[in-house]
Amino acid sequence: MTSCYYDNAEDLYPVIPDCDTTNVTFGNDIMPIINTNCTGCHSGSAPSANIRLSNYSEIVASANNGGLMGSIKHESGWSPMPKNGNKLGDCTIKKLDTWIAEGTPNN
């Protein structure tokens, strides 16, 4: 008895979408990343480590002092974030890097 077996390349090797950083905006990209990964601990009247990331100016301050990316990239000298969680995905980090490199626009 014999049987046929067909591999489907699309099923075996799914295409990973490119990380589009051509039009990163604070409102559509950055704030949702922060809300999903940071504000659970870094908001309210008693934010963790006294670091609040609830609005544009607070996020920019953390970006400007290096803390935001140092923590998210798990760099030496910074507390790795998210706390007790996995490092954020490469595309997410790339979007944050792009936004900072473009001067942290409030768009």
C-alpha positions, 0 to 999 in steps of 0.5 A: 500500500502506498500513499501520496504526501504533498508539502505545501511551502506556504503551510510549512514556511509561512511568510513573516510580514515585513516590519513597516516603519515608513510611517510610524506615528505616536497615536497609531503605533507608539501609544498602543505599544506603551498601553499594551506593554507598560501602562499596567505598571507605569501609570496612575498615582503610584507608578512602578519605580516612579516612572509614569508612561501615561501620556506623550510628554512622559513617554518622551521624557523616558525616551530622551533619557535613554530609559525607555529603549534601554529597558525595552532592549534589555541593555546592561544598566537598565531594568529589563522590561516588561518586568518578568516578561518576554522582551518585546518583538523585534518589529515593536522595538524597531518602531520605537527606535524609528519614532525616537530617531525621527525626533519623537513627533507627537503625531 
